[in-house]
Amino acid sequence: MHPDDEVCLCFHVTLRKIRHFLEREDPPVASLISECLGAGTGCMWCVPFLKHLHAQHTRGESPGLSISPQRYAEGRGDYRTTHARDPGVVREATGDPPGAGAAEHPGPVE
């Protein structure tokens, strides 16, 4: 994903905006990313990805997602229909192995 690609599709919050928010505010918990233009408070699709970005920031890494914007949007489209995240899409975006990290936390940002 490139910096100007949207992570929160409901509120059009880009990866760049989230990165800047994380740098500027250094939130202690991922749920505070919602203060960045409401990210994660709409359909909830992006919640595990926001958690992943926060974890990367906490480790001192540059936050990012390793998925194409098209694949990400397709996964969100399926989520809107089925109300279930495809664990493969989450793993692809976050690089987490099966059964680890953000893929296990599809619920609200904590």
Summary of the structure (lengths in Angstrom):
residues: 110
radius of gyration: 12.3
end to end distance: 23.8
largest distance: 35.8
contacts: 348
relative contact order: 0.19
helix: 50%
strand: 5%
